[in-house]
Amino acid sequence: MIERSDGYLGVTDAARYFAPVDDWAATTRFAFDQASGRVLDVGAGAGRLALALQGQGNDVVALDISPGATTVCRQRGVRSTFTGTVFELAAGAPEPFDSFVMLGNNLGLLGARDQAPRFLDALASMARPGARIVGETLNPYATSDPDHLRYHEENRRLGRLAGQLRLRVRHLQLVTPWWDYLFCTPEELEPILAPSAWALTEAHSAEPAAPGPGASWPPGQWTAVLALRN
């Protein structure tokens, strides 16, 4: 269950995080095709993307803050994992990466307008020349749900982007800390990127694939391709 700060609860089936490539949404398959070389999978979860990229001969590091997630990645065959944040990985000065992938809407890990610069700087510090970030997020306005619209209005009242979420995940007796997660449009993303080392070069939208465990993301999902500025 994904709990939002206003008490709204969303329930999702974890099977999607184990889905094979053929069951991925079209935006996810597009993002998969954009990644190459040495890849950092940010928020790797159960490792579905890391395994697929590794199977194509890429050198992949699966990063997640959850020790349980990185354990599952290793059990499923991901060769290289890192348990921690991008800031902790960057502090260790790893071998630079050619691609950073943030799928499953994980471009939302930018968090908020005031948090994104530090996150983007951490990725830039680990990037090779010509590197790219490929990340999925949602257009928060692709909804008519009154609960979501009320949340947008409250965010605006507080001076936030409408699609800034405060979330935590619950499962049985387990609960994560709260964190910020950002859904935005390409037009909202560009000024966030302006002071950073990254530029938006492509915004790709597509309808979900045929029904399957990994193809049921909400409407409005899109993929951003960010390039490292020269």
Secondary structure by P-SEA (a helix, b strand, c coil): cccccccbbbbbbccccccccccccaaaaaaaaacccccccccccccaaaaaaaaaccbbbbbbccaaaaaaaaaacccccccccaaaaaaaccccccbbbbccccccccccccaaaaaaaaaaaacccbbbbbbccccccccccaaaaaaaaaaaaacccccccccccccccccccbbbbbbbcaaaaaaaaccccccccbbbbbcccccccccccccccbbbbbbbcc
